[in-house]
Amino acid sequence: MTRPQHFGWFFARGFGPQAWGTPAWDWGYRWTEPRLYQHSIRELEQAGLDLVIVEDALSIGTPETVDLRVRSAYGGPKHDPLLLTPYLFAATERIAVAPTVNAGATPPYLAARQFSTLQHLSSGRFGVNVVTDVKSARHFGLEEIAHDAAYDRAEEWLAAIEQLWGSWGDGAYIGDAATGRFADGSLIRATEHRGEYFDVTGPLNALPAEESPLIVSPGGSGRGLGFAGAHSDVQLALAPLNPESVRAYRERVRGAAAAAGRDADHIKVLFVFKPEIVSSAEEAERVVAASAHPTDEQLAAIVLGQSSDLETDLSVLDPDRPIDPAIFGQHVSQGSIRGLLGPYESFADATLRELATAKARKGRISDGSGFVGTADEVADFIERLGDEADNDGFIFSGDLHPVTIHRTLDELVPILRRRGVLRRDYPSGGARAALREF
């Protein structure tokens, strides 16, 4: 029997200039207004996706790197995704929305109040993509802390929020119009949290929702997977997309959940996936063949994107010499550096041009060398990972723009539905019920 899977959309540019640098910009949507996002999320709900995750980065960079981030709108600017979320709920009825929230930057009391509010306003469809990034600490008067310490802080942050939600004890809310009694203050507890990172005094001046919001988390380190296993409903996973790797990654997350005393079936591991769907096998061959010989313009765009991710201007380097890794400051993610290397073991093994050329190279999804293929071939790939690796599902990645959505999903959705892989309707009970339906 075909295994049904869950699907979502990672709004990869965040609340920023959707479609900038592509022909779709001339559709004329204003990225600063809600209509673009409301139109797009309605399409995703019609397609049967479970959730939309909104990327965010609080910092636009250091003075030395700001231009790298903004010259092509690759890493900024971005508006606050939490403030976009009510507009997305107003346009939909079933799909969940999980904006990114930095656990170090948002005080627990404020977070508990905002999250409860959005959970009520959405009828249980709100989620939080919890990130632990520390590079924006200077904007909030905070010290930058180490990787694992940032996860310690995030766990304390969640504990303080949950304590605030629990400050309204069972029976505190009455809502009896006949007697005029709205709530029983004797059942509202004056909570105190005194921790390493936060001091928080309750109770919360907001009525907690009956069910807490979804928790989403990225992070593939051992500490990140442990955090997901203990707390998350969805793990946003980055890993090689083959049955062996998917199965191993999923087992690590489920093992972490079991070690935390949770039901492992209550966390879904969804892998980031960005297929390129073409009209025929012949077209796939043409696209793959062309990618082996990228133009100078294409290579320059890749170098610019990598420069933004790495907050290091690679465009000023000699493209025909190896990169000296000493150019990367302490602020640069080691994962991003490894991502630049791609198939190479070290920077001594390739020039910048060769690194960029490897990034440009595409492959056929039908033979496992890449993600270019027809809708049927992409559906075969999705179905295979469900059947052979017990995959929970995928998060498609791209701009939240109708052109991007339709290019990815128009042909794929009907095929996945006919095969029983993609849902046709949603259950009652909110976002967590939908994730636990299968």
C-alpha positions in Angstrom: 0.0 0.0 0.0 1.3 3.4 -0.9 2.5 5.4 2.1 0.8 8.9 2.4 3.3 11.7 3.1 3.1 15.2 4.5 4.2 18.3 2.5 5.0 21.9 3.3 6.5 25.0 1.7 9.6 26.7 3.0 9.2 30.4 2.2 13.0 30.6 1.5 13.5 34.3 0.9 11.5 35.1 4.0 9.2 38.1 4.1 11.4 39.7 1.4 11.4 40.7 -2.3 9.8 37.6 -3.8 10.8 36.9 -7.4 13.4 39.7 -7.6 16.0 38.8 -10.2 13.6 36.5 -12.1 11.1 37.2 -15.0 8.3 36.6 -12.5 9.0 40.0 -10.9 7.2 41.5 -13.9 3.9 40.0 -12.8 3.8 43.2 -10.8 3.0 41.9 -7.3 4.1 44.2 -4.5 6.2 42.1 -2.0 5.5 44.7 0.7 1.7 44.1 0.6 -0.3 41.0 1.7 -2.1 40.2 -1.5 0.9 38.3 -3.0 1.3 36.1 0.0 -2.5 35.5 0.5 -2.9 34.5 -3.1 0.1 32.1 -2.9 -0.9 30.4 0.4 -4.5 29.8 -0.9 -2.9 27.8 -3.7 -0.8 25.8 -1.3 -3.9 25.0 0.8 -5.8 24.0 -2.3 -2.9 21.7 -3.1 -3.2 20.0 0.3 0.0 21.1 1.9 0.2 20.8 5.7 2.2 23.9 6.5 4.1 27.0 5.3 7.4 27.8 7.1 8.6 31.4 6.8 12.4 31.8 6.8 13.9 34.8 8.6 17.2 36.4 9.5 17.2 39.2 12.0 20.5 40.8 10.9 21.2 42.4 7.5 24.9 41.7 8.1 28.0 43.6 9.3 28.9 46.9 7.8 31.4 45.0 5.6 28.9 42.5 4.3 25.6 44.5 4.0 26.1 45.1 0.3 26.5 41.4 -0.3 23.2 40.8 1.4 21.2 43.5 -0.4 22.6 44.0 -3.9 20.5 41.2 -5.3 18.0 41.0 -2.4 19.6 37.6 -1.7 19.8 37.9 2.1 17.8 41.1 2.8 15.8 43.1 3.3 13.2 41.2 5.2 10.1 42.3 7.1 9.0 40.5 10.3 7.2 37.2 9.4 5.3 37.1 12.7 3.4 40.2 11.5 2.6 38.7 8.1 1.1 35.6 9.8 -2.4 36.9 10.6 -2.9 38.0 6.9 -2.1 34.4 5.9 -4.6 33.0 8.4 -7.2 35.4 7.1 -6.9 34.0 3.6 -7.0 30.3 4.6 -8.9 27.8 6.7 -6.8 24.6 7.1 -3.1 25.1 6.4 -0.7 25.9 9.2 1.8 28.8 9.3 5.1 28.7 11.2 7.1 31.9 11.1 10.7 31.8 12.2 11.3 33.1 15.7 14.8 33.6 17.3 14.8 32.1 20.8 17.5 34.5 21.9 15.9 37.7 20.7 12.3 37.3 21.7 11.6 37.5 25.5 9.7 34.5 26.8 6.8 36.5 28.2 6.2 38.4 25.0 6.5 35.2 22.9 4.0 33.3 25.2 1.5 36.1 24.8 1.9 36.5 21.0 1.9 32.8 20.3 -1.3 32.2 22.4 -3.0 35.0 20.5 -2.1 33.7 17.1 -3.1 30.1 18.1 -6.6 31.4 19.0 -6.9 33.6 15.9 -6.0 30.7 13.6 -8.1 28.0 15.3 -5.1 26.0 16.1 -3.0 26.5 13.0 -0.1 28.4 14.4 3.5 27.1 14.6 6.9 28.5 15.5 10.1 27.7 13.6 12.5 28.0 16.5 16.0 29.0 15.5 19.1 29.6 17.7 21.2 31.9 15.5 23.5 34.0 17.5 24.9 36.3 14.8 22.2 39.0 15.4 23.0 39.2 19.2 24.6 42.6 18.9 21.3 44.1 17.7 19.7 43.2 21.0 22.5 44.1 23.4 23.4 40.4 23.9 26.6 38.5 23.9 27.2 36.0 21.2 27.2 32.5 22.7 28.4 29.1 21.5 26.5 26.7 19.3 25.5 24.2 22.0 24.8 27.0 24.6 22.3 28.6 22.1 20.4 25.3 22.2 20.5 25.3 26.0 19.1 28.8 25.9 16.3 27.8 23.5 15.3 24.9 25.7 15.1 27.3 28.7 13.1 29.7 26.6 10.6 27.0 25.7 10.4 25.9 29.3 9.6 29.5 30.5 7.0 29.9 27.8 5.3 26.6 28.7 5.4 27.6 32.4 3.6 30.8 31.5 1.0 28.9 29.5 0.5 26.7 32.5 0.0 29.6 34.8 -3.7 29.4 34.0 -4.6 26.2 35.8 -7.4 23.8 34.9 -10.7 25.4 35.5 -9.3 29.0 35.6 -11.3 30.0 32.6 -15.1 29.7 33.3 -16.9 31.9 30.7 -20.3 31.5 32.3 -22.5 34.3 31.1 -25.4 33.2 33.3 -23.4 33.8 36.5 -21.2 36.6 35.1 -18.1 34.7 36.2 -15.5 34.9 33.4 -12.5 33.4 35.2 -11.4 32.1 38.7 -8.3 34.1 39.7 -7.5 31.6 42.5 -6.6 29.1 39.8 -4.2 31.5 38.1 -0.7 30.9 39.5 2.0 33.5 40.0 4.8 31.6 38.3 8.5 32.3 38.7 11.2 31.2 36.3 14.8 32.0 37.3 17.3 30.4 34.9 20.7 30.9 33.4 19.4 33.0 30.5 15.9 34.3 31.5 14.1 35.6 34.6 10.4 35.6 34.0 7.5 36.3 36.4 4.0 35.2 35.6 1.1 34.7 35.4 0.4 35.4 31.7 -2.0 38.1 30.8 -3.4 36.1 27.9 -5.8 33.1 27.8 -3.7 30.1 26.6 -5.1 28.1 23.8 -6.4 24.6 24.5 -3.6 23.2 22.4 -0.1 24.7 22.2 1.3 25.8 18.9 3.4 23.5 16.7 7.1 23.6 17.2 9.3 23.4 14.1 13.1 23.3 14.2 15.9 23.0 11.8 19.5 22.0 12.7 21.3 18.7 11.8 24.0 18.7 14.5 23.7 16.2 17.3 22.5 19.0 19.6 20.0 20.2 17.0 18.6 16.7 16.5 18.4 16.2 20.3 16.4 19.5 20.6 14.0 18.4 17.9 13.5 15.0 19.4 12.6 16.5 22.8 10.4 19.4 21.6 9.5 19.5 17.9 6.4 18.5 16.0 8.3 18.9 12.7 12.1 18.6 12.0 13.1 20.6 9.0 15.8 18.3 7.6 18.7 18.9 5.2 20.4 15.7 4.1 21.2 13.7 1.0 18.0 12.5 -0.5 18.5 8.8 -0.9 16.8 5.9 1.0 19.8 5.1 3.2 20.5 8.7 4.3 16.8 9.5 4.8 16.2 6.4 6.8 19.3 7.0 9.0 18.4 10.7 9.6 14.9 9.9 10.5 15.9 7.1 12.9 18.3 9.6 14.7 15.4 12.1 15.2 13.0 9.4 16.3 15.6 7.9 18.6 16.1 11.4 20.2 12.3 11.6 20.7 12.1 8.2 22.4 15.1 9.1 24.6 13.2 12.2 25.7 10.2 10.1 26.7 8.0 11.1 23.7 6.1 9.0 21.2 8.4 9.0 18.2 5.3 9.1 15.9 4.6 12.6 17.2 7.5 14.2 15.3 7.5 14.3 11.5 10.9 14.6 9.7 10.3 16.6 6.5 13.2 16.9 4.1 13.9 20.1 2.1 13.4 19.4 -1.6 13.7 21.7 -4.6 12.9 19.7 -7.8 13.1 21.2 -11.2 10.1 19.8 -13.2 10.3 19.7 -17.0 8.0 18.6 -19.7 9.8 15.5 -21.0 12.8 13.2 -20.5 14.4 14.8 -23.5 14.0 18.2 -21.9 15.6 16.9 -18.7 18.6 15.6 -20.7 19.0 19.0 -22.4 18.8 20.9 -19.0 21.3 18.6 -17.4 23.7 18.8 -20.4 23.5 22.6 -20.4 24.3 22.8 -16.7 27.7 21.2 -17.3 28.8 24.4 -19.2 27.5 27.4 -17.2 27.9 30.9 -18.5 30.0 33.5 -16.8 26.8 35.2 -15.8 25.5 32.0 -14.2 28.7 31.5 -12.3 28.7 35.1 -11.1 25.2 34.7 -9.7 26.3 31.5 -7.9 29.3 33.3 -6.4 27.1 36.2 -5.3 24.7 33.8 -3.6 27.5 32.0 -1.8 29.0 35.3 -0.8 25.7 36.3 0.8 25.4 33.0 2.7 29.0 33.1 3.8 29.0 36.8 4.5 32.3 36.9 2.7 32.8 38.6 -0.7 34.1 35.9 -3.0 33.5 38.0 -6.1 36.7 39.9 -5.5 38.8 36.7 -5.6 40.7 35.3 -8.6 38.2 32.7 -9.9 41.1 30.5 -11.2 42.8 30.0 -7.8 41.8 28.0 -4.8 40.2 29.9 -2.0 42.3 30.5 1.2 39.9 29.3 4.0 41.5 31.9 6.2 39.2 34.5 4.5 36.2 33.1 6.4 35.8 34.8 9.8 34.6 33.2 13.0 31.1 34.4 12.3 30.8 32.1 9.3 28.8 28.9 9.7 30.9 25.8 9.2 27.9 24.1 7.6 27.9 26.9 4.9 31.6 26.5 4.3 31.1 22.7 3.8 28.2 23.5 1.5 30.5 25.6 -0.7 33.0 22.7 -1.0 30.3 20.5 -2.4 32.0 17.3 -3.8 35.5 18.4 -2.9 37.3 17.4 0.3 39.2 20.7 0.8 39.7 24.1 -0.8 43.1 23.0 -2.1 41.3 20.6 -4.4 39.5 23.2 -6.6 39.5 26.7 -7.8 36.6 29.1 -7.1 35.5 28.6 -10.7 35.4 24.8 -10.2 33.5 25.2 -7.0 30.9 27.4 -8.7 30.7 25.1 -11.7 30.0 22.1 -9.4 27.2 24.2 -7.8 25.7 24.9 -11.2 25.8 21.2 -12.3 22.4 19.5 -12.3 21.4 15.8 -12.6 18.5 13.6 -13.5 16.2 12.6 -10.7 15.5 9.3 -12.4 19.1 8.1 -11.9 19.7 9.8 -8.5 22.3 12.3 -9.8 20.1 15.4 -9.2 16.5 16.7 -9.1 15.6 17.5 -12.7 12.8 15.4 -14.1 9.2 15.1 -15.3 6.3 15.3 -12.8 6.0 11.5 -13.0 9.7 11.0 -12.3 9.5 13.4 -9.3 6.4 11.6 -8.0 8.3 8.2 -8.5 11.1 9.6 -6.4 8.8 10.9 -3.6 6.9 7.6 -3.5 10.1 5.6 -3.4 11.4 7.4 -0.4 8.1 6.9 1.4 8.0 3.2 0.6 11.7 2.3 1.0 12.8 4.8 3.8 9.5 5.4 5.6 9.9 9.0 4.8 7.4 11.3 6.5 7.4 13.9 3.7 9.0 16.9 2.1 9.3 20.7 2.4 9.4 22.3 -1.0 11.6 25.4 -1.1 11.3 28.6 -3.0 9.7 32.1 -3.1 6.1 32.4 -2.0 5.0 33.5 -5.4 2.3 32.1 -7.7 4.8 31.5 -10.5 7.1 29.4 -8.3 4.3 27.5 -6.8 2.6 26.6 -10.1 5.9 25.7 -11.7 6.5 23.2 -8.9 3.1 21.8 -8.2 0.8 22.1 -11.2 1.5 18.7 -12.6 2.8 17.1 -9.5 -0.2 17.5 -7.2 -2.7 15.5 -9.4 -0.2 12.6 -9.8 0.6 12.4 -6.1 -3.1 12.5 -5.3 -3.9 9.7 -7.7 -1.2 7.6 -6.1 -2.5 8.2 -2.6 0.7 10.1 -1.5 -0.8 13.6 -1.0 -3.9 14.4 1.0 -7.2 15.5 -0.7 -8.7 17.1 2.4 -7.8 18.0 6.0 -9.1 16.5 9.2 -10.7 18.6 11.9 -8.8 19.6 14.9 -6.0 22.0 13.7 -2.5 21.6 12.5 -1.3 19.0 15.0 -4.2 16.7 14.1 -3.3 17.0 10.5 0.3 16.0 11.1 -0.7 13.0 13.3 -3.4 11.8 10.8 -0.9 9.4 9.3 
